[in-house]
Amino acid sequence: MNINEEDTLDLFNRLPEKLHQTDGNNQGSIVFNIYEKGSMHVDHVDHQHFYGDKWAKALQHEPAACPSSAEPVFDQDTPLSALFREHHHEELRQTIEAWRPYLIGDDTSVDTLKMHSFHFDFSKVIATSIYIDLGRLLHAHALKDDNMSSLARYLFLHSNLSNSQATLYAQLRKYKKR
């Protein structure tokens, strides 16, 4: 079987989502170790030593807060629509309406644009289709601040798409390009 780098990367990107969908108990951590044929590796480190003042100071130093990386401002009741520009709300409404049959505990009396909880039944839908929908909105620059990390943070806190905010961000980035 001849697999190129792009296929390998695509398979590797899908692996965390597949692991998440199996409901395995990995305590929120997935570690991948990839070794080149004939390479040496260390399975674990018993002790780690840092020598000299330079290292000690570097470990104690806390970086100054950067305004661009500040945590987004939303709480548990903030609707998803709050992150999107108003002129994209109709497209967002149609997208969320398409998700509703796959949501666990969906309250149909709640207006679509006021929804703030997106817990999917992955026996009825695959996460990839959700990411494709989000990618289409991202590609259209529908986010208010054009900051995918704020959307990844929101989805990490308000959905069951992934146990990892980093994985959410990677998937959003991947599907925005498609």
Secondary structure by P-SEA (a helix, b strand, c coil): ccccaaaaaaaaaaaaaaaaaaccccccbbbbbbbcccbbbbccccbbbbbcaaaaaaaacccccccccccccccccccccccccccaaaaaaaaaaaacccccccccccccccccbbbbccccccaaaaaaaaaaaaaacccccccaaaaaaaaaacccccccaaaaaaaaaaaaac
